[in-house]
Amino acid sequence: MVKKYYDVIVVGGGASGIAAAIGAAKTGASCLLLERYGCLGGQATTANVASYCGFFTHEEKPRQIVRGVGEEVLEELYSLGYYDGYKISPVGNAVVALDQEATKFALDEVISRYPVDVLLHCRMIHTETDTESGHVRQILCVDDQDSYEFSAGAFVDATGDGNLAYLAGAQMRYGDGKGKGQASTRVMIMDRVPSEVQLKPDLLEKVFIQAKKDGYRNLTKESGIVFRINEDTVCAILPSIWIPDLRAETLTQCEMNTRKQAQEYLDVFHRYVPGMEHCRLITTGAQLGIRDTRHVVGEKILTGEQVIHAMKPEDSIARGAWPCEMHVDVNKIAKYIFVDHDDYYGIPMGCLKAKNWKNLWCAGRTISADPVAFASVRVMGCGFATGQAAGVAAALYQNGQGSIGSVQQELIRQGALI
Ligand SMILES: Cc1cc2nc3c(=O)[nH]c(=O)nc-3n(C[C@H](O)[C@H](O)[C@H](O)COP(=O)(O)OP(=O)(O)OC[C@H]3O[C@@H](n4cnc5c(N)ncnc54)[C@H](O)[C@@H]3O)c2cc1C
């Protein structure tokens, strides 16, 4: 058994976890970043999610509202030749198009500049807590050779699914808390799609409705986002499913079900869309793209009202601007609720702190938000912002220097927008 102490431990190496670890390190904390897969990036690199959303407002001239660690990642992608400004998505949002391999490498390069111990292929499986005092004391992790007991002054749950907070026994909500939530979707990348092929949502919707009538039994979304990544390669966000719990048995069914859907969509593209007769499914990712599972109940809960009305509270530690994008019906394209005046909103610090816990912070998809607010904050641009804030807060609070003001000051010093 390997044992080690850190000031801050971050579990989960997606956008939010990377930003949390760097935020904590820049604040002067010793920091460990743990990831169960073999690369950083979370769903951007393991589930084919092909763009960073949430860096910009929805305005005609989009304003960048996330900087700090997120900006450093964009600069790294730029220096590698994979980013030269935002692109406008099929629904009019400013997004950062991603190349999966370049993103993996860029994230390795960025994190390597900081004194953060990174462990890939290391999975957290257990926590030890002192519930009376409200502290997580240590986590138990495994790789294929050893087991590890890592203790820390503070912990950041950046697992997307709230795995750390759940194991610690924190109060959680699953989906919308009423047995439903946002569908998860398998992202298909296909090549050999000639540039003249039209990928308009209304044309494709007719195709999928007809295919369902013709007897294709496994299709779900009748309309989804299908966009071109380069001259002959296309990303299709179609095969969908609701994940009711996170048991291996359930996830196995969901993975296999959506892979079956992907094969059927491919067949439909071959047979119904002129020009796509020879398109090829290159990858559906190492895992199904997961949108909505567990959420930590925090000291504060970000509400849809605050998001939609672009509220900017005094205790804001991060900004968000992505419209509330709700995938509530597995068969339909997402519904959007836009932020008033296409402005940005502020995220209160209490949304990152688990209720009744002194040293348990959360970041990215796990933060405390109601279902409508979650539909906006879940994107990765916002994940970089809440992650950096959670890392800074974890670092400052564990050494007794924590206050909303000190966290805000440190974030500004680190170049973040709050
Ligand atoms: C189909 C689909 C399309 C989307 N499109 C976009 C888009 O275009 N742009 C955008 O910005 N967002 C998009 N999103 C949303 C976005 O991908 C997620 O909300 C985002 O990845 C959340 O970031 P995160 O850092 O919170 O978590 P994740 O990216 O989920 O990262 C969490 C990490 O924690 C690790 N982890 C979990 N448990 C453990 C454990 N026990 N031990 C060790 N490691 C662990 C996981 O392996 C993972 O790498 C999409 C989502 C889906 C499903």
The ligand as an SDF file (V2000), in Angstrom:
LIG
                    3D

 53 58  0  0  0  0  0  0  0  0999 V2000
  -22.8860   13.8300  -26.4900 C   0  0  0  0  0  0  0  0  0  0  0  0
  -22.3470   15.0080  -25.7450 C   0  0  0  0  0  0  0  0  0  0  0  0
  -22.0010   16.1550  -26.4460 C   0  0  0  0  0  0  0  0  0  0  0  0
  -21.5000   17.2440  -25.7680 C   0  0  0  0  0  0  0  0  0  0  0  0
  -21.1070   18.3300  -26.4910 N   0  0  0  0  0  0  0  0  0  0  0  0
  -20.3760   19.2810  -25.8780 C   0  0  0  0  0  0  0  0  0  0  0  0
  -19.6890   20.2520  -26.6360 C   0  0  0  0  0  0  0  0  0  0  0  0
  -19.7720   20.2810  -27.8630 O   0  0  0  0  0  0  0  0  0  0  0  0
  -18.9270   21.1540  -25.9630 N   0  0  0  0  0  0  0  0  0  0  0  0
  -18.8200   21.1580  -24.5950 C   0  0  0  0  0  0  0  0  0  0  0  0
  -18.1020   22.0130  -24.0580 O   0  0  0  0  0  0  0  0  0  0  0  0
  -19.4730   20.2510  -23.8600 N   0  0  0  0  0  0  0  0  0  0  0  0
  -20.2090   19.2930  -24.4640 C   0  0  0  0  0  0  0  0  0  0  0  0
  -20.8050   18.3180  -23.7270 N   0  0  0  0  0  0  0  0  0  0  0  0
  -20.7370   18.3740  -22.2530 C   0  0  0  0  0  0  0  0  0  0  0  0
  -19.3550   18.0240  -21.7190 C   0  0  0  0  0  0  0  0  0  0  0  0
  -18.7100   17.0830  -22.5150 O   0  0  0  0  0  0  0  0  0  0  0  0
  -19.3530   17.5170  -20.2730 C   0  0  0  0  0  0  0  0  0  0  0  0
  -20.3310   18.1030  -19.5010 O   0  0  0  0  0  0  0  0  0  0  0  0
  -17.9520   17.7810  -19.7400 C   0  0  0  0  0  0  0  0  0  0  0  0
  -17.0870   16.8250  -20.3220 O   0  0  0  0  0  0  0  0  0  0  0  0
  -17.8660   17.8410  -18.2800 C   0  0  0  0  0  0  0  0  0  0  0  0
  -16.5100   18.0770  -17.9240 O   0  0  0  0  0  0  0  0  0  0  0  0
  -15.9980   17.5330  -16.5400 P   0  0  0  0  0  0  0  0  0  0  0  0
  -14.5660   17.9010  -16.4060 O   0  0  0  0  0  0  0  0  0  0  0  0
  -16.9360   17.9710  -15.4770 O   0  0  0  0  0  0  0  0  0  0  0  0
  -16.1900   15.9530  -16.6180 O   0  0  0  0  0  0  0  0  0  0  0  0
  -15.6950   14.7940  -17.6760 P   0  0  0  0  0  0  0  0  0  0  0  0
  -15.2970   15.4140  -18.9420 O   0  0  0  0  0  0  0  0  0  0  0  0
  -16.8050   13.8270  -17.6330 O   0  0  0  0  0  0  0  0  0  0  0  0
  -14.4080   14.2690  -16.9240 O   0  0  0  0  0  0  0  0  0  0  0  0
  -14.4730   13.5370  -15.7200 C   0  0  0  0  0  0  0  0  0  0  0  0
  -13.2320   12.6650  -15.6210 C   0  0  0  0  0  0  0  0  0  0  0  0
  -13.2210   12.0260  -14.3330 O   0  0  0  0  0  0  0  0  0  0  0  0
  -12.7240   10.7110  -14.4900 C   0  0  0  0  0  0  0  0  0  0  0  0
  -13.1930    9.8960  -13.3570 N   0  0  0  0  0  0  0  0  0  0  0  0
  -14.4840    9.6350  -13.0100 C   0  0  0  0  0  0  0  0  0  0  0  0
  -14.5200    8.8320  -11.9430 N   0  0  0  0  0  0  0  0  0  0  0  0
  -13.2340    8.5680  -11.5960 C   0  0  0  0  0  0  0  0  0  0  0  0
  -12.6320    7.7680  -10.5700 C   0  0  0  0  0  0  0  0  0  0  0  0
  -13.3740    7.0780   -9.7080 N   0  0  0  0  0  0  0  0  0  0  0  0
  -11.2700    7.7280  -10.4850 N   0  0  0  0  0  0  0  0  0  0  0  0
  -10.4970    8.4160  -11.3950 C   0  0  0  0  0  0  0  0  0  0  0  0
  -11.0170    9.1690  -12.3950 N   0  0  0  0  0  0  0  0  0  0  0  0
  -12.3730    9.2520  -12.4870 C   0  0  0  0  0  0  0  0  0  0  0  0
  -13.3210   10.2740  -15.8200 C   0  0  0  0  0  0  0  0  0  0  0  0
  -12.6110    9.2040  -16.3880 O   0  0  0  0  0  0  0  0  0  0  0  0
  -13.2240   11.5540  -16.6560 C   0  0  0  0  0  0  0  0  0  0  0  0
  -12.0280   11.6330  -17.3990 O   0  0  0  0  0  0  0  0  0  0  0  0
  -21.3570   17.2040  -24.3600 C   0  0  0  0  0  0  0  0  0  0  0  0
  -21.7090   16.0580  -23.6540 C   0  0  0  0  0  0  0  0  0  0  0  0
  -22.1990   14.9650  -24.3270 C   0  0  0  0  0  0  0  0  0  0  0  0
  -22.5240   13.7300  -23.5760 C   0  0  0  0  0  0  0  0  0  0  0  0
  1  2  1  0
  2  3  1  0
  2 52  2  0
  3  4  2  0
  4  5  1  0
  4 50  1  0
  5  6  2  0
  6  7  1  0
  6 13  1  0
  7  8  2  0
  7  9  1  0
  9 10  1  0
 10 11  2  0
 10 12  1  0
 12 13  2  0
 13 14  1  0
 14 15  1  0
 14 50  1  0
 15 16  1  0
 16 17  1  0
 16 18  1  0
 18 19  1  0
 18 20  1  0
 20 21  1  0
 20 22  1  0
 22 23  1  0
 23 24  1  0
 24 25  2  0
 24 26  1  0
 24 27  1  0
 27 28  1  0
 28 29  2  0
 28 30  1  0
 28 31  1  0
 31 32  1  0
 32 33  1  0
 33 34  1  0
 33 48  1  0
 34 35  1  0
 35 36  1  0
 35 46  1  0
 36 37  1  0
 36 45  1  0
 37 38  2  0
 38 39  1  0
 39 40  1  0
 39 45  2  0
 40 41  1  0
 40 42  2  0
 42 43  1  0
 43 44  2  0
 44 45  1  0
 46 47  1  0
 46 48  1  0
 48 49  1  0
 50 51  2  0
 51 52  1  0
 52 53  1  0
M  END
$$$$
